[in-house]
Amino acid sequence: MRSSRLTALLLYLQAVRRATAPELAAELEVSLRTVRRDIAALQDAGVPLWTEPGRHGGVRLTDGWRTDLDGLTGDEAAALLLAGAGPQILAGLGLATAAATARTKVLAALPPRPRVHAGQVQQRFLLDAPGWFRRSEPVPHLSALAEAVWAARRLDLGYTRRDGGATTRRVDPLGLVCKAGTWYLVACHRGRILSYRVARITRVASRAETFARPAGFELATWWHDAGDDFARSLMRWTCRLRLSPEALAGLRHAVGPVAARDAQATASPPDSGGWRVVDLSTEGFEVALGQLRDLGAGVEVLAPADLRAALAAEARRIADRNAGLPPPSTSFPAPSSPPLSSPPSTAASR
């Protein structure tokens, strides 16, 4: 842990050239005493660090001195930042070779014990982004899209819409997102920022002109907000509920985080029992009935009346079915253990 912190401190100083001890403590999320000990350790190791007292003082590296640890090209640094994405994603972006070179450089710069530990990580941990029972979609144009994103170069696209119709778009490619193994291009078209499923892109033609990115645009923020907006676009049916404190807290498990967050924002002040009235938006009547069933006795439907009646009828059917003891003929054999010679199954964990 300390070797990682010392490396982080050294690379941070190399990037900013000078920083105060409180700034270093905040950056590394440690105490001032720890920062001072780490600076002394680096000085003892021969790193030319200088401390300057006074109002404009701080800790700095000797001018012109650099460590070899960060001797990475731009592509190698980008590959390291995307390393958690996995080899298939890096290959699709044309960064597989750069990632391998960056890993070699980082491992070579580490002392022996951390180097062994880093090598063991690959044998013990694996990030596999796509969900179960899904094959990766063919994305033959992904590398060309990535190049255009890097270079901020305008593109002409051929695209297949959801309804199967073909269309063309002239876009400014702002970024690429991989969501559960599916790639999306985020691009600006006629002033609107939209997402395009990369597997539906049939043609990519790079144009000579470049473009300026929209002021203040942040890919992660836009993607998060766009996902919430899409979820809300599906929820066009509203009901009014009275929820117990437990049901209100568990609402996100029954209806999803976006619908729950929006409903909780409408909550009335609690009554004497802590119950609150909320307006919940869902995809429709049947969806609402299924979702509210999961809240059990902690939900009361105030409107519409047909949803209240349907939920009450379903509750009566459940109560009638489970009233009294089961018939004597009903038996439940104990589950049998698999033979000792059977290999362990991995399907159940999926």
N, C-alpha and C positions, 0 to 999 in steps of 0.2 A: 504493500500500500504506500509506504513512504517513497520508494523509488518512483512510483507513478506520480506522486505529488511533486517530487523534485523535478521530474521531467516536465510536468505541466508548468511549474513555476519558471523554469528556464526558457521554455518555448514562449511563454507569455511575455517575459521580459525581452526576448529576442524580437517579438512582434511590435511591442510598444516602446522599446528602448529604455524607458524610465517609468517607474511607478512608485508610489508611496507604500509603506508597509500596510496601512489600512486598506488600500486598494487591492494589494495582493491577498490579504486575508479575506476580503469579500469575494474576490475572483475564485479562490481555492476553497472557500467556505470552511476556513479554519481560524484559530485564534491568532492574535498578534504574536504571542509567545512562540507558537508553532512556526510562524513565518520567519521569525528571527533565528530560530534554531536551523531551519532549512537553508536560510541564506548563509549562515556560518558553515553548514555542511558543504554547500557548493563551493564556498571559498576555500575550504580545506582540501577539496578535491581538485583545486587548480583552476576553477572557473573564474575569470577576471571580473568579479562583481565589485562594484564600488557603492558605498553608502555615503550620501551627502546630507549633512544636517541643514536645518533652517527651513524657512517657509517654502522655498522652491526646491527643497532637497528631495531625497528619495533613494531608491535603489536603481542602479543602472549597470549595463554591460559596457565594457570597454568598446569604444567606437571601432567598427570593422570586424569585431569578433563574432563568429557564428558557430553553432554546433552542427555536426553533420546529420543529426537525427532527423531533421526536416528536409533533407535533400531530395524532395519529391517534385516531379513535374506537376503541371496543372491537372492533367488527366489522372495522374496517380493520386493526387490529393482528393479529387472528385470521387474516385473509386473508393477510397477509404471512407469518405463521408457516406457513401451508399453501400458500404460493405454488408450491412444487415439485410440488404434486399435479396441476397443470394446470388449464386453464379449464373443462373438463367437470366435474371434481370440485367446483371452487368453485361452478359454476353449480348443481349438484345440492344443495349445502349452502346455497344462497341467498346466497352471498358474492361473486358475480361483480362486482356494482357496487361493493361495498366494496373489492375487490381493485384495480379500476381506479382508484378514488379514492386509495387508499394509494400505488399506484405513481406517480401524478401528484404527490402531496405529496412523496414521497421524491426524485423526480427534480428537482422545483422547488427543493429545499433544497440540492442538490449544486452545487459549483462547476462552471464550464463543462466543463473537461476530463473529470472523473469522470462528468459527466452524459452526455457523448457516448459514453464507454466503456460506461456502463450501458445506454444505448440500443442499442449494437451487440450486447450479449449476447443479446438476444432474436432477433437475426438470425443468430446463430451457434450457439446451443445450444437444444435442445428436449428436454424430458422427456416420454416417451410411455409411461405405465405399463402398459397392457394388453399381453398377449403377441400374437404374430402369429396370424393366421387366427382371431381371436376378435372377435365383435361385443359391444359393451357391452350388458348386460342392462337391460331397462326397470326403472327404480326410481322409480315415481311417488310413493312415500311417503317418499322420502329427506329432503326438506325438512322435513316434519312431524316425522320422527324427530330430525333435527338440532335443531329448536326444543325438543323435549322433553328432549334431552340437555343443551342449554344451561340450561334452566329447572329441571332435576332434577324433572320432572313425570312421575308414574306414567302408564302406558299400558295400554290393552286392545288386543291384537293379534289379527287373524285370520292364520293361518299354514298353509301347505301343507307337510306333511312330505315326506321323501324318497320314501316309498311312495305318495305322491299323496293321502293322507288329509288332511282338513281338521281343524284344531284351533284353540283359542283360548288365549291366554296373558295374564295380568296381570303386567306386568314393570316393573322399575325400570331405565330405559335409562341405562347407564353410559358408553357411547362408541360411536363408529362407526369401522370399519376398512375401508380399501380395499386389497384384496390382489390385485395383478395385474389391476386393473380390475373386480374383483368386490367388492361392498359387503357388509359383515356388521355387524349390530347386536350389541353385547355388552351383556347385560342380566342382572339378577338376578331369578330366578323361584323363589319358595318357598325362599329361602336359598341357592340354587345359582346360580353365575354361568355363563351359557351364551352361545353365539353363535348368531345367527339370520341366515340368508341374506336380505338385504333384498329381493331379487327374488321371494322366496316369501311375503313379507308381503302379504296381500290387503286388510287393513283396519287403520287406525290411529285410535284414539279416545283423545284426551287426557283425563285425569281431573283433578279439582280438586286432589287432594292431591299434595304433594311428598314427597320421600324424602331420607334421608341416605345419602351414599355410604359404602360399607364402609371402615372404618378401614384405612389402609395400601394401599388398592387403587391400582395403577398400570397403566394400560391397556396400555402397551407390554410391560411385564413379563408381565402375564397372557396377552397374545396369544402371546408367544414360548413360554411354558410350555405353553399349551393346544395349540399346534402340535406341540410335542414329544410331548405326551401322546397326541394323535391318531395320530401316526406310530407310537408304541409299541403302540397298540391294534391296529394291523394286523399287527404282527410277533409271531405266536403260535407260530412254529416255530423250534426252536433246533438248532444244530449246533456241534460243537467242532472247532476248527481249530488247526493249527500254522502260523505265518506267519513269513516272513523279515522282516528289518527293513524292506526296501523295500515288501513287501506290506502290512505293518502301517501304514506311513506313508501308503500309497495307498489304504487301505481306504475312506476316505470318498468317493473317486471311484467306487468299485465298488458300494457299498451305501447311500450317503447319509450325511449328517452325523450324524443321530441314532443310527442303528444302529451306525455306526463309533465314535462317542463311547462308547456303552454297552459295545461289545465291548472297546474299549481299556481301559476301566475294570476289566475282568475279567482283563487280561493277566497271565500268570505271569512270574516273573523270567526273564531271557533265559538260554538255554543257551550252551554254548561258542561256537556259531556266531551268536549273537544272535537266534535264533528264539524265539518266544513262543507259548504256548497261550492261546487266547481262546474265549469262548462268544459266538457270533453269532446274533442273532434276526432272522428274515426272515418274509416272508409265507407261505412254503411251500417244498416240495421243488424245484419247477421254477424258482422265482425264485432260490433259493439256487444252483442249478446254473448258471444264467446269470450270476449275479453273480460266482461264484468263477472262472468261465472267464476273466474279465477280469484276475484276479490272476496268471495264467500259472503259471510254475514256482515261484512264491513261496508257494504254498499246499499244505498237506497236510491232508486231511480225516481226523480221528481218529474221529468219530462223527457221524451213524449210518453203518453199514456200507454201506447201499444208495446213499447219496450219494457215498461214497468210490468205490464200484464204477462208478457212473454217470460221475463226473468222469474216472476212469481210462479208461473206454471211449471217452469223447469225445476225450480227449487222444490215444489210439491212432488214432482215425479221422483226426484232424487230421494226425498224424505220417505215417500211411500215404498220405494224400492229397497231402502235400507232399514225400514222399521222392523223391530222384532229380531228374533234369532234366525239364522239361515236354516233351510230345511235339513232334517237329519241326514238325508242321503248325500248332502254336499260334503265332499271331502277334498282335502288338499294334500296330496302326497308330498313328502319332504323332497326337496331338490337333491338329486344324486350328484355325487362328485365325479368328475371325469377320471378315467383310469390313469394310474400313475404313469403309464407308458405314453399317454397322449401328449403331443407337444402343446405348449401354451398357446392360446388363441390371442391374436392381436386385434381381431375384428371388433370385439366387444368394446374396446377402448375408443373406437372411432365413432 
